[in-house]
């Protein structure tokens, strides 16, 4: 993580985690970046996931659940979407 990313995470964690989620959806994302999707949703679930969802929707003009449904598959997709819907 760069200094810029660290500062963004400290100053505006919702924007930082929204970017992390969006990066995980990219076709050219490496495995570590893709794994961040699950890591962010699970670790932030009881902290500030609702605010992250709102920030993601605002920044990328698409609901996070829709983006997950467009990209993820099978049980993994169902798991992530069900977590997001429990928060939102």
N, C-alpha and C positions, 0 to 999 in steps of 0.2 A: 504494500500500500504506500503510495507516495505521500509526501507532506501535504499536498493540496487535498488529496482524498481524506486524509486524517482530519484536517481542519474542517472540511465539509461535513464529515461525520460528527464532529464535535459541535459545530455551529447549527447544522440543520440535518439531523439524522434521518428524518423522513425523506428528504430529497436525496440523500446519499443512498439509502436503501432502495429507493425507487429506481435510481440509476443502476444499482447492482442487479436488481430484478430485470430491468430492460436489457442490460448487457447479456444476461443469461439466455435471453430469447433469440439472440442473433445466431445465424447459421454458422458463422466462423468462430463462435465461442469455443474456448478450450474446455476440457472436462472440469477443471476446477471452477471455472466461471459458471458452467451449467449447474454444478452442484450447489452453487450459491443460492439458486432458486429455492431449493428445499431448506437450506440452512437459514436463510432470512425468514422465510415464512414460519418455520418451526420455532426458531429462537426468539423472534419478535412477537409471536402470537399473543402472549399475555402482557406485552410491554406497550407497544405502540403500533400494532399492525393496522388498526383502523385508520390511523393518520397516514401510514405509509400507503395504504390503498387509495385514500383520497388524494394524496400527492401524486401517485402514479397516474391516476385518472386525469388529474389536472395537467401534468407535464406531457403525457403521451396521447391524450385525447381518445383513449380506449380503456374500458374497464379492465382491471387486472384479471378478473375471471374470464373475460372474453379472450384476452391474450393467451391465457393458460389453455383454454379450450382450443384455440387455433394451433397451438404449438405442441402441447403435451399429448400423450397417448394413453389409452387404457386405464388401468387401475391407478397409475401414477397421476394422471389427469384428474380422475375422480377424487383421489385423496386431497390434492392441492385445492381443487375447487371447493370441496366440502369444508376444508379449513377456512378458506377465505369467506365463504358464505356464513360461517358461524360468527365471524367477527363483524362483518358488514351488516 
